[in-house]
Amino acid sequence: MIIFVVIYQMLNLQDSLLSGSENEVTIVSVGDIFIHKSVFESVYDLRKKSYDFNPCFEYVKEYLSSADLATAWFGGVLDSTGPYTGYPCFKTPKDLSKALKTNGFDILFRTNHTLDYGFKGLRTTTKILKEDSLIQIGAYISEEESKEIYVFEKNGIKIAFLSYTYGTNGIPIPEPWMVKLINLKEINQDIERAKTMSDFIIVALHFGIEYQRYPNKEQKKIVKKISEMGADMIIGSHPHVIQPVEVVEISDKKIFVAYSLGNFFCGQRKRYTDTGIILKYTIAKDSVKTYLKEVKYIPTYVAKYRVNSKYEFKILPIAKSIRLYTEGHLKFIGERNYNRMVSALKETTDHIDNPNINFTFDE
């Protein structure tokens, strides 16, 4: 079988391995992005008759664009024509794709909403993402593409990304290769192939029970098996709330696992669903090994507020935004959002800070 390898070649690669020094790659990963009706209506410009999502990312763009690579989970489909819809089947204006690229994203993992509008929706979404140079992992419009393993390369470090979802909400998958499901046998085969072409393997899992703040037995079972297969890091989404992190030890190897990064951008307002984290990590390579050198997180909050008679949304880094508000900035979000950020920061840090593995929040 032919192995198709996609390697993102960065300019000015530095091969300092020859001198025995250490090379690094910095990555940020966030949770779910899925656009409810309240969100796409809020960004519609009646005068221009277009959708502008860019202001929503104003305060988090620096975190995304400053990393070597940024990833997220995207739920739903993209299209250039409406009518656009939110839950339960998401159809989002294509303008979101360009905004994601403009604000620093590189990779989008796919979710249980990948086939909300069937194969036609997947085909349209894939076309739009390719036009905006965004990498889609976990959903494919050809069997040939489904065999590709995406490998990001920079500074002599090759990082493979694999992505799987638990299902498609009961919507039939026309061909088994169109959506990568959590099938342990196939995941094992993919990891074995990824080992031959990369130094470090990150597995993204869309799994777990919605609104449950702790991983269940099934999640832990899946994570343990994938760790045993050779994954170097596992990140997850789908519960729409943040779940704790842990380190799984397999023999003499330690695998960092973030079960759910929460919601990054959506219209959900139920408690805990308005928050998420930006996972910020560094992968290093020396003359001996490639390893996860450091991992921190930035708590985030989706603020919803009125400007005149219209609602608007902003994704905010919580700790920094609390400071800005107290200094007299960000007053437009209102006292209610400020008070929610204060409580959300404590909720988040109490829930996932883990000093034993040096996992603490960063502003």
BASEPA-970415 format. One record per residue (C-alpha): residue number from 1; residue in one letter; x, y, z. Coordinates in nm, 3 decimals, always signed. Example, Ala and Ser with C-alpha at 12.3 -4.5 7.8 and 13.67 -1.06 7.14 Angstrom:
<pts>
> 1 | A | +1.230 | -0.450 | +0.780
> 2 | S | +1.367 | -0.106 | +0.714
</pts>
This chain:
<pts>
> 1 | M | +0.000 | +0.000 | +0.000
> 2 | I | +0.128 | +0.341 | -0.094
> 3 | I | +0.174 | +0.569 | +0.203
> 4 | F | +0.086 | +0.928 | +0.132
> 5 | V | +0.269 | +1.170 | +0.354
> 6 | V | +0.188 | +1.538 | +0.376
> 7 | I | +0.474 | +1.737 | +0.521
> 8 | Y | +0.431 | +2.104 | +0.588
> 9 | Q | +0.770 | +2.247 | +0.505
> 10 | M | +0.856 | +2.568 | +0.689
> 11 | L | +1.105 | +2.811 | +0.543
> 12 | N | +1.447 | +2.847 | +0.698
> 13 | L | +1.461 | +2.511 | +0.872
> 14 | Q | +1.730 | +2.502 | +1.135
> 15 | D | +1.915 | +2.177 | +1.168
> 16 | S | +2.110 | +2.242 | +1.484
> 17 | L | +2.092 | +1.873 | +1.572
> 18 | L | +2.429 | +1.840 | +1.404
> 19 | S | +2.581 | +2.043 | +1.682
> 20 | G | +2.398 | +1.848 | +1.952
> 21 | S | +2.181 | +2.140 | +2.068
> 22 | E | +1.806 | +2.133 | +2.125
> 23 | N | +1.538 | +2.231 | +1.874
> 24 | E | +1.181 | +2.328 | +1.964
> 25 | V | +0.832 | +2.368 | +1.817
> 26 | T | +0.555 | +2.557 | +1.998
> 27 | I | +0.191 | +2.457 | +1.950
> 28 | V | -0.139 | +2.586 | +2.084
> 29 | S | -0.454 | +2.374 | +2.081
> 30 | V | -0.808 | +2.481 | +2.165
> 31 | G | -1.137 | +2.294 | +2.197
> 32 | D | -1.460 | +2.316 | +2.001
> 33 | I | -1.558 | +2.583 | +1.752
> 34 | F | -1.918 | +2.551 | +1.637
> 35 | I | -2.129 | +2.845 | +1.531
> 36 | H | -2.478 | +2.875 | +1.674
> 37 | K | -2.740 | +3.097 | +1.511
> 38 | S | -2.689 | +3.361 | +1.781
> 39 | V | -2.323 | +3.387 | +1.681
> 40 | F | -2.352 | +3.414 | +1.304
> 41 | E | -2.639 | +3.661 | +1.339
> 42 | S | -2.422 | +3.875 | +1.568
> 43 | V | -2.139 | +3.905 | +1.313
> 44 | Y | -2.361 | +3.988 | +1.016
> 45 | D | -2.301 | +4.332 | +0.866
> 46 | L | -2.633 | +4.443 | +0.720
> 47 | R | -2.473 | +4.726 | +0.524
> 48 | K | -2.205 | +4.507 | +0.363
> 49 | K | -2.431 | +4.200 | +0.357
> 50 | S | -2.144 | +3.984 | +0.481
> 51 | Y | -2.020 | +3.806 | +0.794
> 52 | D | -1.714 | +3.928 | +0.983
> 53 | F | -1.592 | +3.691 | +1.254
> 54 | N | -1.255 | +3.863 | +1.300
> 55 | P | -1.354 | +4.094 | +1.591
> 56 | C | -1.450 | +3.787 | +1.797
> 57 | F | -1.084 | +3.675 | +1.798
> 58 | E | -0.932 | +4.017 | +1.870
> 59 | Y | -0.805 | +3.934 | +2.219
> 60 | V | -0.680 | +3.580 | +2.151
> 61 | K | -0.514 | +3.630 | +1.813
> 62 | E | -0.173 | +3.693 | +1.970
> 63 | Y | -0.176 | +3.353 | +2.142
> 64 | L | -0.271 | +3.171 | +1.822
> 65 | S | -0.049 | +3.351 | +1.572
> 66 | S | +0.262 | +3.359 | +1.792
> 67 | A | +0.287 | +2.977 | +1.803
> 68 | D | +0.442 | +2.769 | +1.528
> 69 | L | +0.112 | +2.585 | +1.488
> 70 | A | -0.246 | +2.625 | +1.615
> 71 | T | -0.521 | +2.361 | +1.619
> 72 | A | -0.895 | +2.347 | +1.696
> 73 | W | -1.198 | +2.121 | +1.648
> 74 | F | -1.452 | +2.252 | +1.397
> 75 | G | -1.811 | +2.129 | +1.414
> 76 | G | -2.049 | +2.157 | +1.122
> 77 | V | -2.007 | +2.250 | +0.757
> 78 | L | -1.905 | +2.563 | +0.570
> 79 | D | -2.087 | +2.707 | +0.272
> 80 | S | -2.099 | +3.021 | +0.059
> 81 | T | -2.477 | +3.022 | +0.046
> 82 | G | -2.745 | +2.999 | +0.313
> 83 | P | -2.973 | +2.954 | +0.478
> 84 | Y | -2.725 | +2.914 | +0.763
> 85 | T | -2.822 | +2.707 | +1.063
> 86 | G | -2.711 | +2.634 | +1.417
> 87 | Y | -2.794 | +2.337 | +1.638
> 88 | P | -2.871 | +2.055 | +1.566
> 89 | C | -2.721 | +2.073 | +1.216
> 90 | F | -2.458 | +2.342 | +1.178
> 91 | K | -2.416 | +2.524 | +0.848
> 92 | T | -2.176 | +2.816 | +0.884
> 93 | P | -2.083 | +3.103 | +0.649
> 94 | K | -1.754 | +3.036 | +0.472
> 95 | D | -1.626 | +3.367 | +0.615
> 96 | L | -1.543 | +3.178 | +0.936
> 97 | S | -1.275 | +2.978 | +0.754
> 98 | K | -1.085 | +3.286 | +0.639
> 99 | A | -1.117 | +3.438 | +0.987
> 100 | L | -0.972 | +3.125 | +1.146
> 101 | K | -0.673 | +3.142 | +0.912
> 102 | T | -0.630 | +3.518 | +0.957
> 103 | N | -0.626 | +3.481 | +1.334
> 104 | G | -0.363 | +3.209 | +1.343
> 105 | F | -0.521 | +2.866 | +1.303
> 106 | D | -0.354 | +2.598 | +1.090
> 107 | I | -0.528 | +2.266 | +1.164
> 108 | L | -0.896 | +2.180 | +1.215
> 109 | F | -0.989 | +1.841 | +1.360
> 110 | R | -1.336 | +1.719 | +1.263
> 111 | T | -1.624 | +1.624 | +1.490
> 112 | N | -1.956 | +1.440 | +1.519
> 113 | H | -2.111 | +1.723 | +1.313
> 114 | T | -1.893 | +1.658 | +1.007
> 115 | L | -2.180 | +1.511 | +0.803
> 116 | D | -2.455 | +1.749 | +0.919
> 117 | Y | -2.533 | +1.816 | +0.552
> 118 | G | -2.414 | +1.485 | +0.410
> 119 | F | -2.133 | +1.433 | +0.166
> 120 | K | -2.225 | +1.753 | -0.019
> 121 | G | -2.158 | +1.951 | +0.298
> 122 | L | -1.828 | +1.773 | +0.353
> 123 | R | -1.721 | +1.841 | -0.006
> 124 | T | -1.811 | +2.211 | +0.017
> 125 | T | -1.635 | +2.244 | +0.354
> 126 | T | -1.321 | +2.074 | +0.225
> 127 | K | -1.306 | +2.302 | -0.079
> 128 | I | -1.337 | +2.616 | +0.137
> 129 | L | -1.074 | +2.501 | +0.387
> 130 | K | -0.829 | +2.420 | +0.109
> 131 | E | -0.883 | +2.762 | -0.046
> 132 | D | -0.792 | +2.920 | +0.288
> 133 | S | -0.492 | +2.687 | +0.342
> 134 | L | -0.639 | +2.521 | +0.652
> 135 | I | -0.554 | +2.156 | +0.714
> 136 | Q | -0.853 | +1.930 | +0.779
> 137 | I | -0.782 | +1.610 | +0.973
> 138 | G | -1.033 | +1.333 | +1.037
> 139 | A | -1.264 | +1.386 | +0.736
> 140 | Y | -1.193 | +1.330 | +0.367
> 141 | I | -1.356 | +1.358 | +0.025
> 142 | S | -1.151 | +1.079 | -0.134
> 143 | E | -1.017 | +0.745 | -0.021
> 144 | E | -0.673 | +0.853 | -0.139
> 145 | E | -0.675 | +1.156 | +0.091
> 146 | S | -0.798 | +0.945 | +0.382
> 147 | K | -0.472 | +0.748 | +0.368
> 148 | E | -0.260 | +1.059 | +0.416
> 149 | I | -0.099 | +1.130 | +0.750
> 150 | Y | -0.035 | +1.496 | +0.814
> 151 | V | +0.316 | +1.565 | +0.942
> 152 | F | +0.420 | +1.913 | +1.046
> 153 | E | +0.794 | +1.977 | +1.019
> 154 | K | +0.998 | +2.261 | +1.161
> 155 | N | +1.347 | +2.293 | +1.309
> 156 | G | +1.421 | +1.931 | +1.226
> 157 | I | +1.120 | +1.805 | +1.425
> 158 | K | +0.846 | +1.602 | +1.255
> 159 | I | +0.509 | +1.589 | +1.436
> 160 | A | +0.230 | +1.361 | +1.313
> 161 | F | -0.135 | +1.447 | +1.380
> 162 | L | -0.415 | +1.190 | +1.388
> 163 | S | -0.783 | +1.270 | +1.455
> 164 | Y | -1.088 | +1.055 | +1.533
> 165 | T | -1.448 | +1.109 | +1.646
> 166 | Y | -1.688 | +0.878 | +1.829
> 167 | G | -1.960 | +0.906 | +1.561
> 168 | T | -2.175 | +1.130 | +1.340
> 169 | N | -2.496 | +1.165 | +1.545
> 170 | G | -2.660 | +0.872 | +1.371
> 171 | I | -2.607 | +1.015 | +1.021
> 172 | P | -2.489 | +0.734 | +0.790
> 173 | I | -2.134 | +0.763 | +0.659
> 174 | P | -2.159 | +0.703 | +0.280
> 175 | E | -1.809 | +0.551 | +0.263
> 176 | P | -1.612 | +0.428 | +0.567
> 177 | W | -1.306 | +0.635 | +0.472
> 178 | M | -1.494 | +0.968 | +0.480
> 179 | V | -1.486 | +1.014 | +0.857
> 180 | K | -1.222 | +0.873 | +1.090
> 181 | L | -1.403 | +0.701 | +1.374
> 182 | I | -1.255 | +0.582 | +1.703
> 183 | N | -1.172 | +0.231 | +1.589
> 184 | L | -0.880 | +0.098 | +1.793
> 185 | K | -0.760 | -0.143 | +1.527
> 186 | E | -0.742 | +0.132 | +1.264
> 187 | I | -0.588 | +0.378 | +1.511
> 188 | N | -0.315 | +0.126 | +1.587
> 189 | Q | -0.242 | +0.089 | +1.215
> 190 | D | -0.226 | +0.466 | +1.172
> 191 | I | +0.008 | +0.506 | +1.468
> 192 | E | +0.238 | +0.235 | +1.333
> 193 | R | +0.259 | +0.422 | +1.002
> 194 | A | +0.306 | +0.756 | +1.177
> 195 | K | +0.604 | +0.615 | +1.368
> 196 | T | +0.790 | +0.560 | +1.042
> 197 | M | +0.757 | +0.922 | +0.931
> 198 | S | +0.763 | +1.135 | +1.246
> 199 | D | +0.938 | +1.200 | +1.576
> 200 | F | +0.627 | +1.274 | +1.783
> 201 | I | +0.263 | +1.163 | +1.748
> 202 | I | -0.036 | +1.367 | +1.869
> 203 | V | -0.376 | +1.196 | +1.869
> 204 | A | -0.690 | +1.414 | +1.878
> 205 | L | -1.006 | +1.246 | +2.009
> 206 | H | -1.361 | +1.382 | +1.989
> 207 | F | -1.518 | +1.175 | +2.264
> 208 | G | -1.679 | +1.170 | +2.607
> 209 | I | -2.021 | +1.261 | +2.745
> 210 | E | -2.154 | +1.612 | +2.694
> 211 | Y | -2.140 | +1.845 | +2.998
> 212 | Q | -1.961 | +1.590 | +3.218
> 213 | R | -1.666 | +1.763 | +3.387
> 214 | Y | -1.469 | +1.442 | +3.443
> 215 | P | -1.363 | +1.173 | +3.195
> 216 | N | -1.557 | +0.848 | +3.215
> 217 | K | -1.429 | +0.491 | +3.219
> 218 | E | -1.464 | +0.454 | +2.843
> 219 | Q | -1.251 | +0.762 | +2.777
> 220 | K | -0.982 | +0.636 | +3.014
> 221 | K | -0.989 | +0.291 | +2.855
> 222 | I | -0.947 | +0.437 | +2.505
> 223 | V | -0.667 | +0.668 | +2.620
> 224 | K | -0.477 | +0.383 | +2.787
> 225 | K | -0.493 | +0.166 | +2.476
> 226 | I | -0.385 | +0.447 | +2.244
> 227 | S | -0.100 | +0.532 | +2.482
> 228 | E | +0.013 | +0.170 | +2.468
> 229 | M | +0.006 | +0.187 | +2.087
> 230 | G | +0.269 | +0.460 | +2.089
> 231 | A | +0.096 | +0.798 | +2.097
> 232 | D | +0.315 | +1.068 | +2.253
> 233 | M | +0.032 | +1.306 | +2.346
> 234 | I | -0.350 | +1.288 | +2.346
> 235 | I | -0.588 | +1.585 | +2.337
> 236 | G | -0.965 | +1.572 | +2.343
> 237 | S | -1.292 | +1.759 | +2.295
> 238 | H | -1.671 | +1.710 | +2.274
> 239 | P | -1.803 | +1.736 | +2.633
> 240 | H | -1.828 | +2.119 | +2.582
> 241 | V | -1.677 | +2.164 | +2.927
> 242 | I | -1.319 | +2.141 | +3.047
> 243 | Q | -1.205 | +1.806 | +3.185
> 244 | P | -0.885 | +1.751 | +3.389
> 245 | V | -0.549 | +1.649 | +3.248
> 246 | E | -0.324 | +1.364 | +3.356
> 247 | V | -0.006 | +1.180 | +3.267
> 248 | V | -0.039 | +0.816 | +3.165
> 249 | E | +0.271 | +0.609 | +3.230
> 250 | I | +0.346 | +0.320 | +2.994
> 251 | S | +0.668 | +0.142 | +3.088
> 252 | D | +0.923 | +0.424 | +3.113
> 253 | K | +0.723 | +0.662 | +2.890
> 254 | K | +0.492 | +0.940 | +3.011
> 255 | I | +0.202 | +1.048 | +2.786
> 256 | F | +0.028 | +1.379 | +2.855
> 257 | V | -0.351 | +1.359 | +2.819
> 258 | A | -0.598 | +1.650 | +2.810
> 259 | Y | -0.941 | +1.485 | +2.804
> 260 | S | -1.140 | +1.792 | +2.699
> 261 | L | -1.026 | +2.146 | +2.622
> 262 | G | -1.382 | +2.276 | +2.654
> 263 | N | -1.555 | +2.521 | +2.420
> 264 | F | -1.342 | +2.782 | +2.248
> 265 | F | -1.606 | +2.963 | +2.040
> 266 | C | -1.979 | +2.898 | +2.035
> 267 | G | -2.312 | +3.037 | +2.151
> 268 | Q | -2.370 | +2.802 | +2.445
> 269 | R | -2.431 | +2.991 | +2.770
> 270 | K | -2.491 | +2.708 | +3.015
> 271 | R | -2.249 | +2.723 | +3.307
> 272 | Y | -1.907 | +2.575 | +3.227
> 273 | T | -1.987 | +2.573 | +2.851
> 274 | D | -1.881 | +2.937 | +2.823
> 275 | T | -1.519 | +2.852 | +2.908
> 276 | G | -1.228 | +2.661 | +2.760
> 277 | I | -0.850 | +2.660 | +2.757
> 278 | I | -0.573 | +2.733 | +2.514
> 279 | L | -0.330 | +2.448 | +2.565
> 280 | K | +0.021 | +2.587 | +2.507
> 281 | Y | +0.302 | +2.336 | +2.470
> 282 | T | +0.658 | +2.297 | +2.349
> 283 | I | +0.796 | +1.987 | +2.179
> 284 | A | +1.175 | +1.962 | +2.186
> 285 | K | +1.431 | +1.742 | +2.014
> 286 | D | +1.790 | +1.683 | +2.110
> 287 | S | +2.047 | +1.434 | +1.987
> 288 | V | +1.879 | +1.156 | +2.186
> 289 | K | +1.500 | +1.199 | +2.179
> 290 | T | +1.195 | +1.409 | +2.098
> 291 | Y | +0.978 | +1.495 | +2.396
> 292 | L | +0.713 | +1.724 | +2.546
> 293 | K | +0.925 | +1.985 | +2.716
> 294 | E | +0.659 | +2.209 | +2.869
> 295 | V | +0.281 | +2.243 | +2.876
> 296 | K | +0.076 | +2.530 | +3.021
> 297 | Y | -0.273 | +2.664 | +2.964
> 298 | I | -0.457 | +2.993 | +2.923
> 299 | P | -0.818 | +2.992 | +3.054
> 300 | T | -1.065 | +3.148 | +2.805
> 301 | Y | -1.419 | +3.279 | +2.823
> 302 | V | -1.674 | +3.364 | +2.554
> 303 | A | -1.828 | +3.699 | +2.648
> 304 | K | -2.173 | +3.786 | +2.516
> 305 | Y | -2.278 | +4.149 | +2.549
> 306 | R | -2.497 | +4.412 | +2.386
> 307 | V | -2.382 | +4.699 | +2.167
> 308 | N | -2.685 | +4.921 | +2.114
> 309 | S | -2.959 | +4.669 | +2.035
> 310 | K | -2.735 | +4.392 | +1.902
> 311 | Y | -2.550 | +4.110 | +2.076
> 312 | E | -2.179 | +4.061 | +2.016
> 313 | F | -1.931 | +3.788 | +2.115
> 314 | K | -1.564 | +3.806 | +2.220
> 315 | I | -1.328 | +3.522 | +2.308
> 316 | L | -1.126 | +3.648 | +2.603
> 317 | P | -0.814 | +3.522 | +2.785
> 318 | I | -0.961 | +3.533 | +3.134
> 319 | A | -0.673 | +3.636 | +3.360
> 320 | K | -0.549 | +3.909 | +3.128
> 321 | S | -0.903 | +4.035 | +3.064
> 322 | I | -0.980 | +4.060 | +3.436
> 323 | R | -0.672 | +4.277 | +3.474
> 324 | L | -0.765 | +4.492 | +3.174
> 325 | Y | -1.118 | +4.542 | +3.305
> 326 | T | -0.997 | +4.654 | +3.649
> 327 | E | -0.760 | +4.898 | +3.475
> 328 | G | -1.053 | +5.061 | +3.300
> 329 | H | -1.040 | +4.875 | +2.970
> 330 | L | -1.296 | +4.624 | +2.836
> 331 | K | -1.579 | +4.811 | +3.008
> 332 | F | -1.797 | +4.737 | +2.706
> 333 | I | -1.843 | +4.374 | +2.819
> 334 | G | -2.024 | +4.490 | +3.132
> 335 | E | -2.007 | +4.399 | +3.499
> 336 | R | -2.197 | +4.074 | +3.453
> 337 | N | -1.933 | +3.932 | +3.218
> 338 | Y | -1.656 | +4.059 | +3.444
> 339 | N | -1.805 | +3.882 | +3.748
> 340 | R | -1.848 | +3.564 | +3.545
> 341 | M | -1.482 | +3.578 | +3.441
> 342 | V | -1.373 | +3.608 | +3.803
> 343 | S | -1.573 | +3.299 | +3.900
> 344 | A | -1.471 | +3.115 | +3.581
> 345 | L | -1.101 | +3.166 | +3.651
> 346 | K | -1.136 | +3.006 | +3.994
> 347 | E | -1.354 | +2.726 | +3.856
> 348 | T | -1.102 | +2.646 | +3.587
> 349 | T | -0.786 | +2.660 | +3.794
> 350 | D | -0.943 | +2.462 | +4.081
> 351 | H | -1.058 | +2.203 | +3.830
> 352 | I | -0.746 | +2.140 | +3.620
> 353 | D | -0.436 | +2.290 | +3.783
> 354 | N | -0.200 | +2.001 | +3.852
> 355 | P | +0.128 | +2.112 | +4.015
> 356 | N | +0.239 | +1.747 | +4.042
> 357 | I | +0.296 | +1.744 | +3.667
> 358 | N | +0.382 | +2.116 | +3.649
> 359 | F | +0.054 | +2.199 | +3.476
> 360 | T | -0.053 | +2.550 | +3.575
> 361 | F | -0.223 | +2.843 | +3.406
> 362 | D | -0.053 | +3.124 | +3.223
> 363 | E | -0.190 | +3.472 | +3.153
</pts>
